[in-house]
Amino acid sequence: MSRTASLPAVSAPFEWTEAGGVVVLEARLDHARAVFSTRLGGVSEGPYRALNLGILTDDEEERVRHNRAVLIGALRREPGSVAMGHQVHGAAVQVREHVNPREALAQVDAQATTSPALTPLVLVADCVPLILATPGAVAAVHCGWRGLAAGIVARAVDQVRALGRGPVTAAAGPAIGPCCYEVGPEVLERFAARGPTLDLPACINTELEQLDVAVHLAGVCVSCNPELFFSHRRDGGVTGRQAGLGWLDS
């Protein structure tokens, strides 16, 4: 995997950064940082090359754990700070103020915290990684069409507002775009979408605007950028996972 892969143009507050060979897309929100990983910088091979973060793939677990450590180290976060769940395309939000590595992962699709020491993280391979922030609270949200239809965005916003003390801002990272996301009529009907494709980032943008949340969209399609991102649909399900993660500025 070349570390000189072409980087798509992005607009502020998004910017590409690199540390230790790990390339990420970063956005600074009010009182928080949002980071979206790419596949550049890890040790996985084959369809999972290189920075695959998904253990529930057919990649070697040791490689995945190494990749996770590489990413967290490159971002200068503590190894035990990551708060994540077992994602099930639902609408549940977990609030955590500490992480116990011996506990089984809860079946949730969003992580929220008020602790600057924690790093909420979600894994994606087409779905939208969404970071929400307000003074005193931050959340990472896994937004697929099922979770979006079930109300995960509104639930996560409500939770962040309840934990924090001010306006909520958001950053939606790279995800599959309407250029590549053809779905069936039963899905299109749920979102009152026209044509054969669904624009998940646009749906999230509309919902967040209705919830009075200022949102920034990365505008980068993971399926169109195979050198940079994993895509479940493009790769026929045999692929890795990238991450969306955020933390409070201390």
C-alpha positions in Angstrom: 0.0 0.0 0.0 1.6 3.2 -1.1 1.8 6.0 1.4 1.8 8.5 -1.5 -1.7 7.7 -2.5 -3.6 10.7 -3.9 -5.5 12.5 -1.2 -8.9 14.0 -2.2 -9.4 17.7 -1.8 -11.2 18.6 1.4 -12.5 21.8 2.9 -12.0 23.3 6.3 -12.2 22.2 9.1 -11.0 19.0 7.5 -7.3 18.5 6.8 -5.1 15.5 6.0 -2.4 14.8 8.5 0.3 12.1 8.9 2.2 10.8 11.9 4.4 7.7 11.8 3.2 6.6 8.4 -0.4 6.8 9.5 -2.5 9.1 7.3 -5.8 10.4 8.8 -8.4 13.0 8.0 -8.8 15.4 10.9 -11.4 18.1 11.9 -11.2 20.4 14.8 -14.6 21.0 16.4 -15.4 23.2 19.3 -13.7 21.7 22.3 -12.9 18.4 20.6 -11.0 16.7 17.8 -12.5 14.4 15.2 -10.3 11.9 13.4 -11.0 9.5 10.5 -8.5 6.8 9.7 -7.5 5.6 6.3 -6.0 2.2 5.3 -2.4 3.7 5.2 0.1 2.8 7.8 -0.5 -0.7 9.1 0.8 -4.2 8.7 -2.2 -6.2 7.4 -2.0 -7.9 4.0 -4.1 -8.9 1.0 -7.6 -7.4 1.0 -7.0 -6.0 4.5 -3.9 -4.1 3.7 -2.7 -2.2 5.5 -4.3 -0.4 8.6 -7.3 -2.7 9.1 -8.9 -2.1 12.5 -11.6 -4.7 12.3 -11.1 -7.8 14.4 -14.4 -9.4 13.2 -12.9 -9.9 9.7 -10.8 -12.8 8.4 -7.6 -10.8 9.0 -5.1 -12.1 11.6 -6.1 -10.8 15.0 -2.5 -10.0 16.0 -2.1 -7.8 13.0 -5.4 -6.0 13.8 -4.4 -5.4 17.4 -1.0 -4.1 16.1 -2.8 -1.7 13.7 -5.0 -0.4 16.5 -2.0 0.3 18.7 -0.2 2.0 15.8 -3.2 4.3 15.2 -3.7 5.2 18.8 0.0 5.8 19.3 0.2 8.0 16.2 -2.7 10.1 17.6 -0.9 10.3 21.0 -3.8 8.8 22.8 -3.4 6.3 25.7 -3.7 2.6 24.7 -6.4 2.0 27.2 -8.5 5.0 26.3 -10.5 3.6 23.5 -14.3 3.2 24.1 -16.0 1.1 21.5 -18.9 -1.4 21.2 -20.0 -4.4 19.3 -21.8 -2.6 16.5 -25.2 -4.1 15.4 -26.6 -1.4 13.1 -29.0 -0.3 15.9 -29.7 3.0 17.7 -28.3 2.4 21.2 -25.8 4.9 22.7 -23.4 3.9 25.5 -22.1 6.5 28.0 -18.8 5.6 29.6 -16.4 7.4 31.9 -13.8 4.6 32.0 -12.9 1.5 30.1 -12.5 -2.0 31.5 -10.6 -4.1 29.0 -12.0 -7.3 30.6 -15.6 -6.4 30.0 -17.5 -7.8 27.0 -18.4 -5.1 24.4 -22.0 -3.9 24.6 -24.1 -4.2 21.5 -24.3 -0.5 20.7 -23.5 1.7 17.8 -22.5 4.9 19.6 -20.1 5.8 22.4 -20.3 9.0 24.4 -18.3 10.4 27.3 -17.5 13.5 29.4 -14.0 12.3 30.1 -11.1 13.9 28.2 -9.2 10.7 28.9 -11.5 8.5 26.8 -11.5 8.2 23.0 -14.9 7.1 21.6 -14.4 5.1 18.4 -16.6 3.4 15.8 -15.6 1.2 12.9 -16.9 1.6 9.4 -16.4 0.3 5.8 -19.2 2.2 4.0 -21.3 3.6 6.8 -20.9 7.2 8.0 -18.6 7.8 11.0 -20.1 10.7 12.9 -18.4 12.7 15.7 -20.6 14.9 17.9 -19.1 17.4 20.3 -20.2 20.0 22.8 -18.4 21.7 25.7 -17.9 18.8 28.1 -19.0 15.9 26.0 -18.1 14.0 22.8 -19.5 11.0 21.0 -18.7 8.7 18.1 -21.6 7.3 16.1 -21.8 4.5 13.5 -24.4 5.5 11.0 -25.6 2.9 8.5 -29.0 3.1 6.9 -30.6 0.8 9.5 -29.3 2.8 12.4 -30.2 6.1 10.8 -33.8 4.8 10.2 -34.0 3.6 13.8 -33.1 7.1 15.1 -29.5 6.8 16.2 -28.5 10.3 15.2 -31.2 12.0 17.3 -30.5 9.7 20.2 -26.8 10.5 20.1 -27.5 14.2 19.8 -29.9 14.1 22.8 -27.3 12.2 24.8 -24.5 14.6 24.1 -26.7 17.6 24.9 -27.6 15.9 28.2 -24.0 15.4 29.1 -22.6 18.7 27.9 -23.3 22.3 28.3 -23.6 24.1 25.0 -24.3 24.0 21.2 -23.5 20.7 19.5 -21.2 20.6 16.4 -20.6 17.5 14.2 -18.1 16.1 11.7 -19.2 13.3 9.3 -16.2 11.5 7.9 -15.6 9.6 4.6 -18.4 7.1 3.7 -19.9 5.6 0.6 -21.4 8.3 -1.6 -24.5 8.3 -3.7 -22.3 7.7 -6.7 -21.7 4.2 -5.5 -24.6 3.3 -3.1 -27.4 1.7 -5.0 -30.1 0.3 -2.8 -33.5 -1.4 -3.2 -36.9 0.4 -3.1 -37.6 -0.7 0.5 -34.6 1.4 1.6 -35.3 4.3 -0.6 -38.9 4.5 0.7 -37.7 4.8 4.2 -35.7 8.0 3.3 -38.1 9.3 0.7 -35.2 9.2 -1.7 -35.4 9.6 -5.5 -33.6 7.4 -8.0 -31.7 4.2 -7.4 -29.1 5.5 -5.0 -29.0 6.7 -1.4 -27.0 9.7 -0.1 -26.4 8.8 3.6 -24.3 11.8 4.4 -26.9 14.1 3.0 -29.6 12.4 5.0 -27.5 12.9 8.2 -26.9 16.5 7.2 -30.6 17.2 6.9 -31.4 15.5 10.2 -28.7 17.3 12.1 -29.8 20.7 10.7 -33.3 19.9 11.9 -31.8 19.2 15.3 -30.0 22.5 15.3 -26.5 20.9 15.0 -23.8 22.6 12.9 -22.4 19.8 10.8 -19.3 19.5 8.5 -19.3 16.8 5.8 -16.0 15.4 4.6 -17.5 14.8 1.1 -15.2 11.8 0.4 -16.5 8.6 -1.0 -14.7 5.5 0.3 -15.7 3.4 -2.6 -14.2 5.8 -5.1 -10.8 5.8 -3.2 -9.6 2.2 -2.9 -6.0 3.2 -2.1 -7.2 5.1 0.9 -10.3 3.4 2.3 -12.0 0.0 2.8 -15.4 -0.4 1.3 -17.7 -3.4 2.1 -19.8 -3.0 -1.0 -16.9 -2.3 -3.4 -14.8 -5.2 -2.1 -17.6 -7.8 -2.0 -17.6 -8.0 1.8 -14.0 -9.1 2.0 -12.4 -6.0 3.3 -11.1 -4.2 6.4 -12.4 -1.4 8.6 -11.4 2.1 9.2 -12.4 4.2 12.2 -14.0 7.4 13.3 -12.9 8.6 16.7 -13.0 11.8 18.7 -11.9 13.2 22.0 -12.3 16.3 24.1 -9.5 18.8 24.2 -8.3 18.9 27.7 
